[in-house]
Amino acid sequence: MYQYSQADHQLLLERVTQFRDQVSRRLKGELSEDEFKQQRLRNGLYLQLHAYMLRVAVPYGLLSSEQMRTLAHIARRYDRGYGHFSTRQNIQYNWPKLEEVPEILDALAAVEMHAIQTSGNCIRNTTSDPLAGVARDEVADPRPYCELIRQWSTFHPEFNFLPRKFKIAVSGAIHDRAAVAVHDIGLRLVKNESDELGLEVYVGGGLGRTPMIGKLIREFLPVHDILTYLEAILRVYNQFGRRDNLYKARIKILVHETGEDEFRKQVEAEWENVKASKLRLRDEDIEAISAHFKDPDYEILPDNDADFDNHLITNPEFAKWVDNNLELHKKPGYRIAYLSLKSPDQPPGDVTADQMDAIADLADRYSLGQIRSTHRQNLVLSDVKLTDLFELWEELTKLGLATPNYNHLTDIISCPGMDYCALATARSIPIAQALTDRFESYDYVNDLGDISLNISGCINACGHHHVANIGILGVNKKGVEVYQLTLGGSAREDAAIGKILGPAFTADEIVDAIGEVLEVYLENREDSEEDFLTTYRRIGQSPFKERLYG
């Protein structure tokens, strides 16, 4: 895990001091809200429907147990006892008081955390594969490159006020667990025929009002050129991105209107101006950052255990969790465990202060003191010994974090919706809870297999509904909240934007409508191994439309 340098610490302390002064002047009336807005946004502070909301950066989703305990303290002391993990792998607090925000930032800085550039028209928190460094299908660990991007982008003088917000994701595995195709820039680590490490570069992905899949503008970029090429892309965007129209300001619109080939030419031409600059990485630069992410001292263990096998046989609930919430680890005798933040008792992504403290303790006991957050609003303990899994599951069950539904129907991504967000036009959380209640049967949900269901409370698509197998978009129609269905989306390596099925449903109708969609799938799949997306792509929309609209 990256350890801050003296310069990093100094930067954070100075930033907190600056913001403390800005908050003081705002409270005294020396700054208007308009004058204060850009300052608070640069420090992750939004003005929501009922109160301020503070978004804390979790770079590439990696947390230490000490940091998790600090997040618990903040939730308990400065909020209402909980936090909310978002699709950018960050954590949000919905009820901080403005006068106390500098104290929160002080507490974060003490454990090498901050809220810098988690909002505003700047380069946001870089996200990555939550299984980085431990996945069996990994080509290379993306975390060193994420850290390099973080250091390059933080307070970048040229890109501090872009036409619009800017998001980057990096994946280092064969399977995409970072949704790279729906980011402004998506990077995938690959190897060429000479076994050299490089990057596929995708540009122009994004959701919101105009959802688009990113375009592959370079099939192989040597890793030493990662920062120079990003610099070139951002320069082109900063110069030519629309600033006259909020809805056409994202880079996806620039790529679309310029054309993929012409945009590529512009980037390559700009790259010629910067590719030989000091931003080009040397071997020692990459090695120095990579040293922060070296493998821990894993024990040499067998990849089987008689006690573990016996627990599987004698405890069906444990077996369900093992079947659904575990991944194979690159080291024998270890497993990767997903902690579900999708229990029936809490909104998706929410975690209480007590749960956070307990998770930190479990990370110390069972997972080398580290926790990861995912873009699907769950948490991960990445280095659990096979022999510890039953004890871990028992502890997670007590905490309400062992729901066996990872990548299943009730593993729902949901934005806060109109319960919190000033931009939302419909409620999301009650719909997510109604769906969880309706489809509570483990056997039914498990039989459905791998399926994604996401909910957004407005067209901004913070719930990623466009790239769900089943997407729900809440909108306000003549004062009534209604819900539009999309089918066929994917955020993985086969990324696709879902298509609108037909007229929207009321809040009272949407859960039944989802039930009908699922029944059409079950009736039409070729066998129990064919997942929803495969069936949908094979049979098309017509059977679903006929069932729902006649």
C-alpha positions, -999 to +999 in steps of 0.1 A: +000+000+000+014+034-009+029+053+020+029+091+018+061+110+015+068+142+035+057+162+005+024+143+004+018+150+041+027+187+037+003+190+008-026+177+028-019+198+058-017+230+038-049+221+019-068+216+052-055+249+065-066+267+033-100+251+035-104+259+072-099+296+064-124+294+035-150+278+057-145+304+084-150+332+058-181+315+045-196+312+080-189+349+087-205+359+054-173+371+039-177+346+010-210+342-008-223+307-016-213+312-053-178+323-043-175+294-018-189+268-042-158+261-063-136+259-031-159+234-014-163+213-045-125+210-048-126+196-013-153+170-020-181+190-003-215+190-020-247+208-010-274+181-012-311+181-007-311+183+032-275+190+041-239+190+029-224+157+017-187+150+020-171+126-005-138+110+007-114+096-018-104+060-016-077+058-043-082+027-064-104+013-037-076+004-012-080+009+026-059+000+056-076-011+088-064+021+104-081+042+077-113+022+081-113+029+118-110+066+111-139+064+087-159+048+114-149+076+139-160+102+114-194+085+108-199+083+146-187+117+156-196+139+126-224+121+108-254+099+118-235+067+124-229+055+089-212+061+055-221+052+019-197+035-005-202+048-040-195+034-075-162+053-076-150+032-047-152+063-025-172+068+008-197+095+013-211+112+044-246+127+041-249+148+072-217+167+081-220+202+095-201+228+075-182+242+105-169+206+114-157+197+079-121+210+085-120+187+116-130+158+094-103+167+069-078+169+097-088+134+109-084+121+073-050+137+068-037+119+099-042+086+082-032+097+047-067+103+033-085+133+019-114+146-001-094+164-028-108+164-063-137+141-055-160+167-071-157+196-095-145+199-131-113+181-125-097+146-127-116+126-101-105+096-080-089+069-103-107+036-099-094+001-105-100-036-102-108-044-065-089-077-069-057-059-081-026-078-071-044-110-061-066-121-090-056-152-109-064-137-143-042-107-138-018-096-165-001-071-143-009-052-111-027-019-121-022-002-087+012+013-093-001+030-125-032+042-106-009+058-080+012+074-107-020+089-122-031+101-087+002+119-082+002+134-117-034+145-116-036+160-081-036+198-084-024+196-120-022+233-129-034+229-165-063+205-157-077+220-125-107+235-143-117+213-172-149+217-193-164+190-171-156+163-145-131+136-157-129+100-147-102+074-153-102+036-146-074+011-149-077-027-151-049-052-152-068-084-157-084-104-185-118-099-170-129-063-166-139-056-130-133-018-132-158-009-160-131+008-180-153+011-211-176+037-195-150+061-183-136+092-199-103+073-201-102+036-196-068+018-195-063-020-197-028-035-191-019-060-219+012-076-233+023-076-269+038-104-290+072-096-275+058-100-240+063-063-233+038-046-210+016-019-223-019-004-223-050-004-244-063+032-243-101+038-245-115+073-246-149+088-246-169+064-224-195+076-200-231+074-188-255+101-179-278+119-204-258+105-234-244+071-225-215+059-247-189+031-248-153+043-250-134+041-283-101+022-285-077+049-297-045+030-291-041-007-291-007-007-274+009+021-254+042+013-236+037+017-199+066+042-197+044+066-218+013+064-197+015+100-182+027+116-214-002+101-234-028+110-207-013+145-208-019+147-245-055+135-243-063+160-215-047+188-235-069+181-265-100+179-243-091+210-224-086+230-256-116+217-276-141+204-251-174+223-251-177+249-223-208+266-236-232+237-230-231+217-197-247+187-214-222+186-242-191+192-221-178+157-215-150+143-236-174+116-250-192+143-269-159+157-282-149+123-294-183+117-310-185+150-327-149+151-338-149+115-350-128+087-336-101+088-363-097+126-362-096+126-324-069+100-324-049+121-349-052+151-326-040+132-296-011+116-315-001+151-327-002+165-292+017+135-279+046+143-302+050+176-282+051+159-248+063+123-253+099+131-246+092+153-216+101+146-180+066+130-176+079+099-195+086+073-169+119+056-164+122+020-152+133+033-118+101+055-115+079+025-121+100+003-098+099+029-070+061+031-070+057-007-076+077-013-044+048+000-024+026-028-038+049-058-034+033-091-023+031-096+014+049-126+029+023-152+020+026-185+038+031-217+017-002-235+022-021-264+006-051-255-015-074-278+004-084-283+040-104-311+055-121-289+081-132-264+054-146-293+034-165-306+064-180-272+071-193-271+035-210-304+041-225-297+075-234-260+071-256-252+041-256-215+049-218-214+048-218-234+016-241-208+000-217-180+010-187-199-003-204-206-037-213-169-042-190-146-024-156-161-028-130-158-056-099-179-062-067-162-050-034-163-070-017-180-040-027-216-030-044-218+004-059-183+002-092-169-010-108-135-018-140-128+002-167-103-008-184-085+021-219-078+009-233-043+016-266-054+001-284-068+031-322-065+034-318-042+064-296-014+049-297+006+017-272-006-010-236+006-002-244+018+034-222+006+062-225+016+099-197+029+121-199-002+142-197-024+111-167-004+099-148-009+132-156-046+131-145-049+094-112-032+104-107-058+132-115-086+107-090-073+082-063-073+109-072-109+120-079-125+086-066-103+057-033-087+064-049-054+075-063-043+042-098-038+028-109-030-008-140-012-020-157-021-053-175-001-080-205-024-072-207-009-037-193-038-018-161-045+002-134-071-002-110-089+021-084-100-004-060-123+015-080-148+036-066-182+044-088-211+035-085-223+071-100-190+084-130-188+061-155-204+084-146-182+113-147-152+091-181-161+077-195-165+113-183-130+122-197-115+090-230-132+096-233-115+130-225-082+113-251-086+085-223-086+059-226-122+047-255-120+023-246-146-004-256-125-034-224-112-051-231-107-088-267-119-083-301-101-086-301-085-051-265-073-054-281-040-065-262-008-074-283+021-063-277+059-061-291+078-030-319+091-052-344+117-040-340+107-004-307+127-004-297+141-038-308+176-050-305+165-086-326+133-083-361+132-098-372+099-082-365+077-052-340+048-057-335+033-022-372+023-016-372+005-050-340-013-042-354-024-008-387-035-024-369-056-049-347-071-021-379-080-001-397-094-032-368-116-042-356-127-008-356-164-017-320-176-020-329-206-042-347-183-067-320-157-068-293-184-070-311-201-099-311-168-118-273-169-117-250-141-128-272-110-134-269-073-126-296-049-117-289-012-112-310+018-102-306+055-109-328+083-095-322+106-124-307+109-159-272+115-144-270+077-140-250+076-108-265+041-103-250+029-136-284+017-149-273+020-185-247-008-181-268-032-160-284-064-175-316-049-161-315-011-155-341+011-138-342+048-143-364+069-121-379+101-136-406+126-127-435+127-151-461+154-144-453+152-107-454+114-105-423+092-100-421+066-128-395+040-136-381+032-171-366-002-178-335-009-199-323-044-208-290-058-222-264-035-206-230-047-194-200-030-176-176-058-183-152-066-211-183-071-234-195-036-224-229-025-239-255+002-233-289-012-224-319-005-246-351+011-233-379-016-232-410+006-235-432+030-215-422+036-178-439+020-148-451+035-116-435+028-082-462+003-075-457-015-108-420-017-113-412-046-089-439-068-106-424-057-140-390-069-130-406-102-119-421-106-154-387-099-170-371-126-150-398-151-158-393-145-195-357-152-190-363-184-171-387-196-197-364-189-226-329-198-214-314-229-231-303-244-198-294-234-162-259-223-173-271-197-197-270-163-180-295-135-184-274-114-208-266-143-231-303-152-233-313-116-239-288-112-267-300-145-283-338-138-282-339-100-283-363-076-268-395-088-283-405-116-258-399-092-229-420-064-246-448-088-254-450-100-218-450-065-203-470-045-228-490-071-247 
